Amino acid sequence: MGANSAVSVRLPARTLKTRDGIFEIDLNLNGAALRWRVRPSETLLDALRRNGWRGAKRGCDTGECGSCTVIIDGRPMLSCLLPAVAAHGRDITTIEGLGGTSNPHPIQQAFAETGAVQCGFCIPGMILSAKSLLDENTDPSPRQIRHALDGNLCRCTGYVKQIEAVSLAAQRIRRGSPAGSRKRRAAASSGRT
């Protein structure tokens, strides 16, 4: 089963527990129910990277660049600003949960095909911001795309190629690309349509 076809697993409600100043949190990361131990001062970005999820990048640590963007409960969020403990009971998607080289998500494919990827540092955040937009609106205007990508800084480009990539991905998702069809089937089977 590919990353794009993973069905989200709902975590049972559980009270947040702490022992010796360390919190134990339950989260759904890329479709897998996990339990992590986190320090009170630890950000979600730190916890993700400490646990091997390195797609979210450390850029500014102030919420200005968007390189650390992840999707939490369907919304793009800056993991450098979010305390890890706030991830308890939440559904989180990182770039690793979207697709891979052998089975890319339509957004990833479009970014590669349009030349929207330069150094690659900002791209995971941009792709996840675009995914959140396209999950809500599969026919966005260029203005809506610019607004969705607004919190993601890229020092390599003028954003033209990224806007083209999101438009191309939207077009393919509307037409029912194989990855887009899998996403719709997975959403329907999990009750999210």
C-alpha positions in Angstrom: 0.0 0.0 0.0 1.5 3.3 -1.1 1.8 6.4 1.1 -1.0 8.1 -0.9 -3.5 5.3 -0.2 -2.9 5.1 3.6 -6.2 5.4 5.6 -6.1 7.7 8.6 -6.4 5.9 11.9 -8.3 7.7 14.7 -6.6 7.7 18.0 -8.7 7.0 21.1 -9.1 9.9 23.4 -6.4 9.6 26.1 -5.5 12.0 28.9 -2.1 13.6 28.4 0.3 12.0 30.9 3.6 13.1 32.3 6.3 11.4 34.2 9.5 13.0 35.5 8.7 16.1 33.5 8.4 14.2 30.2 5.0 14.1 28.4 3.7 11.0 26.6 1.7 12.0 23.5 -0.3 10.0 21.1 -0.4 11.2 17.5 -1.4 10.0 14.1 1.6 10.6 11.8 1.2 9.9 8.1 -1.5 7.4 8.9 0.3 5.6 11.7 -0.7 5.7 15.3 2.4 6.6 17.4 3.3 7.3 21.0 6.2 9.7 21.7 7.9 11.0 24.8 8.5 14.8 24.5 10.0 17.5 26.7 7.7 20.4 27.7 9.9 22.8 25.8 10.3 20.7 22.7 8.7 21.9 19.5 7.0 19.6 17.1 9.8 20.3 14.6 12.3 19.0 17.1 10.3 16.0 18.0 9.7 15.1 14.3 13.4 15.4 13.5 14.5 13.5 16.6 12.2 10.6 15.6 13.6 10.4 12.1 11.1 12.6 10.1 13.4 15.0 8.5 11.2 16.4 5.7 10.2 19.4 7.8 13.2 21.7 7.6 14.6 24.0 10.3 14.8 27.4 8.7 14.2 30.5 10.8 12.8 29.0 14.1 10.5 32.1 14.2 7.6 31.1 11.9 8.7 33.4 9.1 9.9 31.0 6.4 7.5 28.1 6.1 10.2 25.4 5.7 8.9 23.6 8.7 5.3 23.4 7.5 3.3 20.2 8.3 -0.4 19.5 7.9 -2.3 19.1 11.2 -5.9 18.1 11.1 -6.0 19.3 7.5 -4.5 22.7 8.0 -0.9 23.8 7.3 0.9 24.6 10.5 4.4 25.8 11.4 6.0 23.0 13.4 8.9 25.3 14.7 6.3 27.3 16.7 4.1 24.5 17.9 4.9 22.8 21.2 5.2 19.0 20.5 2.7 18.4 23.3 0.1 20.2 21.2 0.3 17.4 18.7 -1.3 15.0 21.2 -4.4 13.4 19.6 -3.8 15.1 16.3 -3.6 13.9 12.6 -0.2 15.1 11.2 1.0 14.8 7.6 4.6 15.4 6.7 6.1 15.4 3.2 7.2 11.8 3.8 3.5 10.9 4.1 2.5 12.3 0.7 4.4 10.2 -1.8 7.8 9.1 -2.8 10.0 8.8 -5.9 8.3 5.7 -7.2 4.7 6.9 -6.4 4.7 10.7 -6.2 1.6 12.7 -5.3 0.4 14.8 -8.2 1.7 18.0 -6.5 5.2 16.5 -6.1 5.1 15.4 -9.8 4.0 18.8 -11.0 6.7 20.6 -9.0 9.3 18.3 -10.6 7.9 18.7 -14.1 7.6 22.5 -14.1 11.1 23.1 -12.7 9.6 24.5 -9.4 12.3 22.7 -7.4 15.6 24.6 -7.1 17.7 23.8 -4.0 14.7 22.0 -2.5 14.9 23.4 1.1 11.6 25.2 1.0 9.8 22.6 -1.2 8.3 20.3 1.4 6.6 23.3 3.1 5.3 24.6 -0.2 4.0 21.2 -1.3 2.2 20.7 2.0 0.7 24.2 1.8 -0.4 23.5 -1.7 -1.9 20.1 -0.6 -4.0 21.8 2.0 -5.3 24.3 -0.6 -6.1 21.6 -3.1 -7.8 19.4 -0.5 -10.3 22.3 -0.1 -10.3 23.7 -3.6 -9.3 21.7 -6.7 -9.8 24.7 -9.0 -7.9 27.6 -7.3 -7.2 30.9 -9.0 -3.6 32.1 -9.3 -4.4 34.6 -6.5 -5.6 31.8 -4.2 -2.5 29.8 -5.0 -0.3 32.8 -4.1 -2.2 33.3 -0.9 -1.7 29.6 0.1 2.0 29.8 -0.6 2.4 33.2 1.0 4.0 31.9 4.2 6.7 29.9 2.3 9.9 31.8 1.5 12.0 30.7 -1.4 15.4 32.3 -2.0 16.0 30.6 -5.3 13.0 31.6 -7.4 10.4 34.2 -8.1 7.5 31.8 -7.3 6.3 31.7 -10.9 7.2 28.0 -11.3 5.6 27.0 -8.0 2.4 28.7 -9.0 2.5 26.9 -12.3 3.1 23.6 -10.5 0.1 24.0 -8.2 -2.1 24.9 -11.1 -0.9 21.8 -13.0 -1.4 19.6 -10.0 -5.0 21.0 -9.5 -5.7 20.3 -13.2 -4.5 16.7 -12.8 -6.4 16.1 -9.6 -9.6 17.4 -11.2 -9.1 15.1 -14.1 -8.5 12.2 -11.8 -4.8 11.4 -12.0 -4.0 8.0 -10.5 -2.7 9.6 -7.3 -5.7 11.9 -7.1 -8.1 8.9 -7.6 -6.3 7.0 -4.8 -6.7 10.0 -2.5 -10.4 10.2 -3.2 -10.9 6.4 -2.6 -8.9 6.6 0.6 -10.9 9.6 1.8 -14.2 7.9 0.9 -13.2 4.7 2.8 -12.3 6.7 5.9 -15.5 8.7 5.8 -13.8 11.9 4.6 -15.3 13.0 1.3 
